[in-house]
Amino acid sequence: MAEPTDTTTTDQRRALRTPFDASVAIDLDAARIEGSGENLSAVGVFFTAVGPIPVTVHLAGRAGGIRGELVRCESMGDGRLGLAVRFLEPLAAAAS
């Protein structure tokens, strides 16, 4: 008997993800990020920024940096942050 296929969920990713368990560091190229305030409280502020946030990514075991844009930052709990960076060039091209 065939397994049911879920056609309601499609993977919208542009490229295949592979596990990567090594050190990653980013340098923020912007000294300041400005945007429009959305809400404010006694303990924080939420705002939206226009335009990319340029970064340089450094991967363990790889010489040089890879230019990219910070596209997502989210709380992962326990004081950890999840950061997503979109490379400006595909990784294979960035290797040179």
N, CA, C and O of each residue as an XYZ file, in Angstrom:
384
protein
N       0.847     -1.178      0.000
C       0.000      0.000      0.000
C       0.892      1.240      0.000
O       1.847      1.313      0.773
N       0.595      2.200     -0.844
C       1.410      3.403     -0.973
C       1.199      4.325      0.223
O       0.099      4.421      0.768
N       2.287      5.007      0.621
C       2.201      5.983      1.695
C       1.462      7.215      1.185
O       1.638      7.601      0.030
N       0.634      7.839      2.028
C      -0.054      9.051      1.593
C       0.955     10.169      1.325
O       1.966     10.289      2.017
N       0.666     10.965      0.331
C       1.530     12.086     -0.021
C       0.878     13.373      0.437
O      -0.290     13.623      0.142
N       1.631     14.191      1.160
C       1.107     15.475      1.627
C       1.383     16.514      0.550
O       2.524     16.946      0.390
N       0.374     16.916     -0.180
C       0.545     17.906     -1.236
C       0.279     19.317     -0.752
O       0.438     20.269     -1.517
N      -0.124     19.477      0.510
C      -0.406     20.812      1.028
C       0.861     21.519      1.485
O       0.855     22.743      1.621
N       1.941     20.797      1.724
C       3.186     21.388      2.181
C       4.236     21.234      1.095
O       4.541     20.120      0.667
N       4.788     22.358      0.650
C       5.862     22.310     -0.334
C       7.055     23.046      0.227
O       6.903     24.045      0.931
N       8.228     22.563     -0.077
C       9.454     23.199      0.372
C       9.752     24.364     -0.561
O      10.000     24.166     -1.750
N       9.728     25.574     -0.024
C       9.907     26.778     -0.823
C      11.365     27.222     -0.872
O      11.660     28.294     -1.400
N      12.272     26.429     -0.340
C      13.679     26.817     -0.310
C      14.267     26.812     -1.707
O      13.883     26.019     -2.566
N      15.216     27.726     -1.911
C      15.856     27.852     -3.221
C      16.996     26.879     -3.418
O      17.373     26.593     -4.555
N      17.555     26.363     -2.329
C      18.707     25.461     -2.427
C      18.621     24.393     -1.348
O      18.018     24.611     -0.297
N      19.213     23.261     -1.603
C      19.248     22.139     -0.676
C      20.070     22.491      0.563
O      21.158     23.051      0.439
N      19.566     22.171      1.751
C      20.301     22.382      3.004
C      21.042     21.107      3.357
O      20.534     20.005      3.151
N      22.250     21.262      3.891
C      23.011     20.124      4.383
C      23.449     20.433      5.807
O      23.675     21.597      6.138
N      23.572     19.420      6.654
C      24.038     19.669      8.022
C      25.424     20.316      8.012
O      26.261     19.996      7.168
N      25.655     21.219      8.947
C      26.942     21.917      9.052
C      27.224     22.141     10.526
O      26.556     22.949     11.172
N      28.206     21.434     11.062
C      28.518     21.511     12.483
C      29.937     22.034     12.660
O      30.863     21.270     12.932
N      30.097     23.344     12.503
C      31.395     23.991     12.666
C      31.151     25.438     13.088
O      30.022     25.926     13.034
N      32.195     26.104     13.501
C      32.094     27.473     13.960
C      31.755     28.421     12.809
O      32.284     28.298     11.705
N      30.858     29.373     13.096
C      30.483     30.410     12.143
C      30.549     31.742     12.875
O      30.119     31.840     14.024
N      31.079     32.762     12.227
C      31.107     34.112     12.789
C      30.676     35.079     11.703
O      30.924     34.839     10.522
N      30.029     36.175     12.095
C      29.711     37.210     11.121
C      30.213     38.546     11.633
O      30.177     38.825     12.832
N      30.676     39.359     10.714
C      31.021     40.748     10.993
C      29.919     41.598     10.401
O      29.615     41.489      9.213
N      29.312     42.455     11.231
C      28.304     43.388     10.725
C      29.029     44.535     10.048
O      29.869     45.192     10.662
N      28.710     44.781      8.788
C      29.360     45.839      8.040
C      28.731     47.200      8.303
O      29.336     48.234      8.024
N      27.520     47.197      8.839
C      26.806     48.446      9.124
C      27.121     48.897     10.548
O      26.993     48.128     11.500
N      27.534     50.157     10.676
C      27.779     50.708     12.008
C      26.456     51.083     12.672
O      26.371     51.147     13.898
N      25.443     51.325     11.876
C      24.135     51.719     12.401
C      23.044     51.126     11.525
O      23.177     51.074     10.303
N      21.972     50.682     12.154
C      20.799     50.184     11.443
C      19.629     51.059     11.865
O      19.285     51.104     13.046
N      19.021     51.747     10.924
C      17.909     52.638     11.216
C      16.631     52.098     10.615
O      16.648     51.414      9.592
N      15.527     52.413     11.257
C      14.251     51.961     10.731
C      13.100     52.701     11.358
O      13.275     53.711     12.038
N      11.910     52.170     11.112
C      10.678     52.773     11.592
C      10.162     51.999     12.798
O       9.983     50.783     12.729
N       9.924     52.698     13.898
C       9.427     52.061     15.109
C       8.032     51.494     14.921
O       7.174     52.115     14.295
N       7.817     50.306     15.472
C       6.506     49.657     15.414
C       5.827     49.679     16.788
O       4.650     50.024     16.902
N       6.584     49.305     17.835
C       6.023     49.392     19.182
C       7.148     49.515     20.194
O       8.295     49.153     19.931
N       6.785     50.040     21.368
C       7.752     50.358     22.416
C       7.177     49.960     23.756
O       5.990     50.162     24.013
N       8.023     49.384     24.626
C       7.604     49.074     25.989
C       8.726     49.486     26.924
O       9.758     49.991     26.482
N       8.526     49.272     28.209
C       9.557     49.605     29.184
C      10.781     48.707     29.050
O      11.849     49.046     29.560
N      10.645     47.558     28.367
C      11.768     46.608     28.286
C      12.294     46.383     26.871
O      13.180     45.551     26.676
N      11.769     47.109     25.871
C      12.298     46.922     24.525
C      11.548     47.686     23.463
O      10.561     48.370     23.737
N      12.037     47.557     22.245
C      11.433     48.218     21.107
C      11.451     47.253     19.918
O      12.381     46.460     19.774
N      10.425     47.322     19.072
C      10.394     46.562     17.831
C      10.339     47.564     16.696
O       9.499     48.463     16.695
N      11.245     47.410     15.717
C      11.236     48.313     14.575
C      11.571     47.546     13.304
O      12.123     46.446     13.351
N      11.229     48.143     12.172
C      11.540     47.538     10.882
C      12.571     48.403     10.181
O      12.494     49.632     10.211
N      13.533     47.754      9.553
C      14.582     48.450      8.823
C      14.351     48.279      7.328
O      13.867     47.241      6.877
N      14.697     49.293      6.580
C      14.584     49.245      5.128
C      15.959     48.925      4.552
O      16.964     49.518      4.945
N      15.987     48.001      3.636
C      17.240     47.667      2.973
C      17.976     46.536      3.653
O      17.608     46.110      4.748
N      19.008     46.055      3.006
C      19.762     44.913      3.530
C      20.668     45.319      4.695
O      21.042     46.483      4.834
N      21.007     44.337      5.521
C      21.996     44.522      6.581
C      23.222     43.719      6.141
O      23.263     42.504      6.331
N      24.230     44.391      5.551
C      25.381     43.686      5.002
C      26.251     43.070      6.099
O      26.489     43.680      7.141
N      26.719     41.844      5.839
C      27.592     41.129      6.768
C      28.670     40.398      5.979
O      28.560     40.215      4.767
N      29.703     39.990      6.687
C      30.713     39.094      6.142
C      30.715     37.855      7.022
O      30.846     37.955      8.242
N      30.571     36.684      6.406
C      30.484     35.414      7.120
C      31.836     34.714      7.071
O      32.486     34.661      6.027
N      32.250     34.178      8.217
C      33.495     33.412      8.310
C      33.145     32.001      8.773
O      32.597     31.818      9.860
N      33.462     31.010      7.950
C      33.186     29.608      8.264
C      34.479     28.919      8.670
O      35.508     29.106      8.020
N      34.441     28.123      9.739
C      35.625     27.396     10.204
C      36.162     26.525      9.076
O      35.401     25.859      8.373
N      37.475     26.537      8.913
C      38.120     25.702      7.911
C      38.083     26.276      6.508
O      38.496     25.612      5.558
N      37.592     27.504      6.363
C      37.488     28.127      5.038
C      38.198     29.473      5.087
O      37.904     30.306      5.944
N      39.120     29.680      4.177
C      39.865     30.940      4.141
C      38.988     32.060      3.599
O      38.187     31.848      2.689
N      39.144     33.240      4.157
C      38.429     34.410      3.666
C      36.992     34.470      4.144
O      36.471     33.527      4.740
N      36.372     35.595      3.870
C      34.987     35.806      4.263
C      34.054     35.710      3.074
O      34.477     35.812      1.922
N      32.790     35.515      3.364
C      31.762     35.402      2.335
C      30.782     36.541      2.559
O      30.215     36.664      3.645
N      30.577     37.370      1.551
C      29.667     38.509      1.663
C      28.220     38.024      1.686
O      27.853     37.099      0.961
N      27.398     38.663      2.532
C      26.007     38.281      2.621
C      25.156     39.372      3.227
O      25.624     40.479      3.493
N      23.881     39.035      3.442
C      22.928     39.943      4.069
C      22.212     39.203      5.182
O      21.735     38.085      4.987
N      22.136     39.827      6.353
C      21.380     39.259      7.459
C      19.902     39.356      7.106
O      19.392     40.452      6.874
N      19.209     38.218      7.063
C      17.809     38.223      6.643
C      16.841     37.808      7.749
O      15.634     38.015      7.619
N      17.351     37.227      8.833
C      16.451     36.828      9.927
C      17.242     36.697     11.220
O      18.387     36.244     11.225
N      16.613     37.101     12.310
C      17.176     36.941     13.647
C      16.015     36.595     14.556
O      15.042     37.345     14.632
N      16.106     35.461     15.253
C      15.000     35.063     16.121
C      15.519     34.440     17.406
O      16.580     33.817     17.428
N      14.762     34.615     18.465
C      15.113     34.030     19.753
C      14.880     32.522     19.697
O      13.822     32.058     19.273
N      15.895     31.763     20.137
C      15.791     30.311     20.175
C      15.560     29.824     21.600
O      15.501     28.618     21.836
N      15.428     30.749     22.558
C      15.260     30.398     23.963
C      16.599     30.204     24.637
O      17.619     30.072     23.960
N      16.615     30.184     25.934
C      17.835     29.994     26.722
C      18.928     30.997     26.369
O      20.112     30.680     26.490
N      18.552     32.212     25.930
C      19.531     33.246     25.613
C      20.220     33.069     24.268
O      21.148     33.815     23.954
N      19.791     32.105     23.471
C      20.401     31.871     22.151
C      19.608     32.584     21.062
O      18.394     32.755     21.174
N      20.315     33.001     19.999
C      19.690     33.615     18.841
C      19.939     32.751     17.619
O      21.017     32.176     17.472
N      18.962     32.656     16.753
C      19.141     32.023     15.450
C      19.290     33.123     14.414
O      18.452     34.022     14.335
N      20.349     33.059     13.619
C      20.620     34.080     12.608
C      20.634     33.431     11.230
O      21.227     32.368     11.048
N      19.988     34.061     10.267
C      19.999     33.560      8.892
C      20.651     34.613      8.006
O      20.295     35.791      8.048
N      21.608     34.167      7.206
C      22.320     35.051      6.278
C      22.145     34.519      4.867
O      22.322     33.326      4.623
N      21.800     35.392      3.946
C      21.735     35.043      2.523
C      23.056     35.476      1.891
O      23.435     36.645      1.965
N      23.754     34.523      1.269
C      25.007     34.847      0.593
C      24.707     35.672     -0.654
O      23.701     35.440     -1.324
N      25.574     36.632     -0.969
C      25.398     37.442     -2.173
C      25.777     36.666     -3.427
O      25.305     36.978     -4.520
N      26.635     35.647     -3.271
C      26.998     34.746     -4.353
C      26.814     33.343     -3.840
O      26.994     33.102     -2.646
N      26.455     32.392     -4.713
C      26.363     30.995     -4.267
C      27.684     30.559     -3.628
O      28.751     31.024     -4.027
N      27.613     29.690     -2.663
C      28.788     29.283     -1.908
C      29.910     28.762     -2.793
O      31.073     29.061     -2.524
N      29.609     27.989     -3.844
C      30.655     27.464     -4.729
C      31.416     28.605     -5.378
O      32.637     28.526     -5.511
N      30.726     29.667     -5.787
C      31.384     30.814     -6.412
C      32.165     31.597     -5.371
O      33.199     32.182     -5.695
N      31.699     31.624     -4.128
C      32.360     32.378     -3.066
C      33.638     31.707     -2.622
O      34.437     32.327     -1.921
N      33.866     30.444     -3.007
C      35.038     29.696     -2.561
C      36.325     30.237     -3.164
O      37.398     30.009     -2.606
N      36.252     30.942     -4.279
C      37.475     31.420     -4.934
C      38.065     32.631     -4.276
O      39.094     33.137     -4.724
